[in-house]
Amino acid sequence: MAYPTVGELRSHIGVDDTGEDHRLDAALEAAVRDVEAFTGRRFVQDTTASVRVFRPEGSVLRLPAGNDISTTTDLVVKTDDAGNGTYGTTWTIDTDFVLEPFNGVGYDGSTGWPYTRIVTVGARWWYPYNNRGTVQITAKWGWAATPEPVRLAVLLRAASLWKRKDAPFGVAGFGDLGLFRLRDDPDVVSLLSRYVHGSLAAVIA
């Protein structure tokens, strides 16, 4: 399951005319941007793995907003143990580290969550050097499937934006509406509240 399509949005708002598709597509794109910015997450999975570097603290590496790990497939964790910019030590999952949350279960009990924390086990430990990024992770980032509440939030947000098509600047104004207007929609906020990344919770409140 991925983000809603133009066809789904058309059905949601009861529009039969495909001539509106360019406006609907613009509304969807803006809605997805707003939802991702509001939650600090991408609710789709990258098609290929890519490399990112992080600065650890203690035994737990809490991945910052926008860095959810969607799957263990193609996952590689390496560290720069000497602090010289060379990631020469490869770590083994379940031997050197574990991923949380376990079994893809979120704090609210819902399933399908990505991995948001990497915790060292045994004698292993993260080695920070002068605030350097000493952990290199290769992964497919994002969410393996878009949760239904998020899909509905995108549809509601996109429908609200589409209804503004007759306002000054039309579609061009979609991208300028921003998070403040999203926060004014209690239904969208309610649907998304459980998915807001912890580092953004205080800001969103």
MARMIFI-593427 format. One record per residue: x, y, z of N, C-alpha, C in turn; residue in three letters. Coordinates in steps of 0.2 Angstrom, whole numbers, plus 2048, in hexadecimal, padded with zeros to 3 digits. Example, Ala and Ser with C-alpha at 12.3 -4.5 7.8 and 13.67 -1.06 7.14 Angstrom:
<pts>
8427E482783E7EA8278427F0827ala 8407F58238447FB824840800827ser 
</pts>
This chain:
<pts>
8047FA800800800800804806800met 80380B7FC8078117FB8028177FCala 80581D7FB8008237FB7FB8237F6tyr 7F58267F87EF8267F37F18287ECpro 7EE8267E77EE8287E07E982E7DFthr 7EA8317D97E68367D67DF8337D6val 7DE82C7D37D88297D27D48287D9gly 7D88267DE7D58267E57D382C7E8glu 7D78327E67D48387E97CE83A7E5leu 7CE8397DE7C883B7DA7C28377DDarg 7C38317DF7BD82D7E27BB8307E8ser 7C08327EC7BF8347F37BB83B7F3his 7BC83F7EE7B88457EE7B38457E9ile 7B18407E67AC83F7E17AC8437DBgly 7B28437D87B48477D27B58417CCval 7B18427C77B183D7C27B58407BCasp 7B68467BB7BA8497B67C18487B7asp 7C58457B27CC8447B27CF84A7B0thr 7CC84F7AE7CF8567AC7D18597B2gly 7CF8577B87D185A7BE7D88577C1glu 7DA8527BE7DF84E7C07E68527C2asp 7E78577BE7ED85B7BF7ED85E7C5his 7E78617C77E68647CD7E685F7D3arg 7E385A7D27E38557D77EA8527D9leu 7EE8517D47F584F7D57F98547D9asp 7F885A7D77FB85F7DB7F98607E2ala 7F285F7E37F085E7EA7F38587EEala 7F38537EB7F684D7EE7FD84E7EFleu 8018507EB8088527EC8098567F2glu 80585C7F28068607F880485D7FEala 7FE8597FE7FC855804801850807ala 80484D80280A84880580F84C808val 81285180581785580881585880Farg 80F85A81080D85D81680D85781Basp 80A85181980984C81E810849820val 81584981B81C84781D81F84C821glu 81E85282082185782481F85782Bala 81885682C815857832817851836phe 81884B83481A845837821844838thr 82584783382C84583382E83E830gly 82983C82C82A835829828835822arg 82B83081E82982E818825827818arg 81F82781681B82181681B81D810phe 82181D80D822818807829816808val 82A81080583180D80583580F7FFgln 83C8108008408117FB84180B7F7asp 84280C7F08428067EC8498037ECthr 84E8077EE8558057EF8588077F5thr 85D8047F88608067FE86580B7FDala 86681080286B81580186E816808ser 87481A80887881A80E877821811val 87682081887682681C87A825822arg 87D82B82588182B82B87E82E831val 87F82B83787C82E83D88182F842phe 87F83384788383484D880830853arg 88382B85688082785B88182A862pro 87D82886787E82A86E87C824872glu 88182287688081C87A87F816877gly 87B81287987980B87687480B871ser 87081187186A81186C86B817867val 86A81586186A81A85B86381B85Aleu 86082185C85982285A859826853arg 85682384E85782684885282C847leu 85583284585283884584C838840pro 84883D84084283E83B84483D834ala 840839830841838829846832828gly 84882E82D84D82982C84A82282Fasn 84482182E84281A83084481582Basp 84680F82E84880982A843805829ile 84180482283B80082083B7F9821ser 8417F68208427EF81F84A7ED821thr 84B7E78238517E48248557E281Ethr 8517E18188547E08128587E580Fthr 85E7E380E8647E880B8667EC811asp 8657EB8178677EF81D86E7ED81Eleu 8737F281F87A7F182187B7F7826val 87E7F582B8807FA8308887F9831val 88B7FF8308927FF831894805836lys 89A80483989C80A83E8A380C83Cthr 8A581283E8AB81583E8AE815845asp 8B180F8468B480E84D8BA81284Fasp 8BD81484A8C381884B8C282084Bala 8BC8228488BB8298488BF82C842gly 8C082883D8C482B8388C182C831asn 8BA82B8318B682B82B8B6825827gly 8B882082A8B88198268B481482Athr 8AE8128268AA80E8298AC806828tyr 8B080482C8B37FE82B8B07F882Egly 8AC7F98338A97F48378A27F2836thr 8A07EC83389A7EB8328967E7838thr 8917E983A88D7E683F8887E183Dtrp 8877DC8418827D784087C7D7844thr 8767D78408707D884386E7D2848ile 86B7D484E86A7CF8538707CC857asp 8767CE85487C7CC85887F7D285Bthr 8807D78578837DE85987D7E385Basp 8787E28588727E785986C7E4857phe 8667E785A8607E685885C7EC856val 8577EB8528527F085084C7F1854leu 84A7F78558447F885983F7FD855glu 8397FD8558357F885A8357F1857pro 8347EC85C8347E585A82E7E3856phe 82F7DF8518297DC84E8257E284Aasn 8287E88498247ED84681E7EF849gly 81E7EF8508187F185481A7F8857val 8157FD856816803858814804860gly 81680A86381480B86A80C80A86Btyr 80880B86680180B8677FE804865asp 8037FF8648017F88627FF7F785Bgly 7FF7FC8577FE7FB8508047F884Cser 8037F48478097F084480B7F483Dthr 8107F283A8127F48348177FA835gly 81A7FB83B81E80183C8257FF839trp 82980483783080383583580383Cpro 83B80283A840802840842809841tyr 84280B84784481284984A81384Ethr 84C80D85185180D856856807854arg 85C80885586180385586580285Cile 8647FD85F8677FC86686D7F7865val 8727F88688787F48698767EE86Ethr 8797E886D8787E387187F7E0873val 8807DC8788867D987A88B7DE87Cgly 8917DD87A8967E187C8977E7877ala 8937E78728947ED86D8917F386Farg 8947F986D89280086F893804869trp 88F80A86989180F864897813866trp 89B8158618A18198638A0820860tyr 89E82586389E82C8608A582F861pro 8A783285C8AD83685C8AC83D85Atyr 8AD84185F8AD84985E8A784A85Aasn 8A184785C89A84985989A847851asn 89F84284F89F84084889983B847arg 89783A84189283583F89682F83Egly 89682A84389A82484389681E841thr 88F81F84088B81983E88981A837val 88A81583288881682B88381082Agln 87D81282887880D82787680E81File 87680881C87380781686C803817thr 86780681486080481585B806810ala 85680381085080680C84C80A811lys 84C810810849815815841815814trp 83D81781983681881883281381Cgly 82C81281982780D81C826808816trp 8268028188247FD81381D7FD810ala 81980081481280181280F807815ala 80B80B81280881181480280F819thr 80281181F7FC80F8237F6812821pro 7F080F8227EA8118207E8818823glu 7E98198297E882082C7EC826828pro 7F28248267F68298227F382A81Bval 7F18258187EE8258127E882A812arg 7E48298177DD82D8187DF834819leu 7E483581D7E683C81F7E983F818ala 7EC83C8147EE83F80E7E8841809val 7E383C8097DD83D8057DA844808leu 7D984480E7D58498117D9850810leu 7DF8508117E38568107E3858809arg 7E48538047E48557FD7DD8577FBala 7D88557FE7D18577FC7D085E7FEala 7D28608047D28668077D686B803ser 7DC8698007E086E7FC7DC86F7F5leu 7DA8697F27D686A7EC7D086E7ECtrp 7CD86F7F27C78737F27C987A7F2lys 7CF87C7F37D28827F37D48847ECarg 7D28807E77D58817E07D28887DDlys 7CD88B7E07CA8917DD7CD8977E1asp 7D18967E67D489B7E97DA89F7E5ala 7DC8A57E77E18A87E37E88A37E3pro 7EB8A37DD7F189F7DB7EF8987DAphe 7E98957DC7E788F7DA7EC8897DCgly 7ED8857D87F287F7D97F88827DCval 7FB8877D980188A7DB80288B7E3ala 7FC88D7E67FB88E7ED7FB8887F1gly 7FB8827EF7FB87C7F380187C7F7phe 80687D7F480D87B7F880E8817FEgly 80A8867FE80B88C80280788B808asp 8028868097FD88680E801883814leu 80587E81480987C81980687981Fgly 80A87782480887482A80387782Eleu 80387E82E7FF8818337F7880831phe 7F687F82A7EF87E8287EE87682Aarg 7F38728297F286B82A7F086A832leu 7F386E8367F286D83D7EB87083Farg 7E887483A7E187683C7DC87183Aasp 7DE86B8377D98668357D986183Basp 7D586083F7D585C8457D5854842pro 7D185383D7D184C83B7D784A838asp 7DB84E8347E184C8327E684B837val 7E685083C7EB8508427EA849846val 7E38488477E284284B7E483B847ser 7E483B8417E683583D7ED83583Dleu 7F183A83D7F883A83D7FC83A844leu 7F883C8497FC83D84F800837852ser 7FE83185180282B85380882A84Farg 80982D84980E82C845813832845tyr 81283784981783D84981D83A84Cval 82383B84982A83984C82B83D853his 82E83985782F83C85E83284285Egly 83784385A83B84A85A837850858ser 83184E85582D854853827855857leu 82685085C81F85086081F857863ala 82485A86782386086A822866866ala 82586586082486B85B81C86B858val 81A86585781386485480E86785Aile 80F86586080B86786580B86E866ala 
</pts>
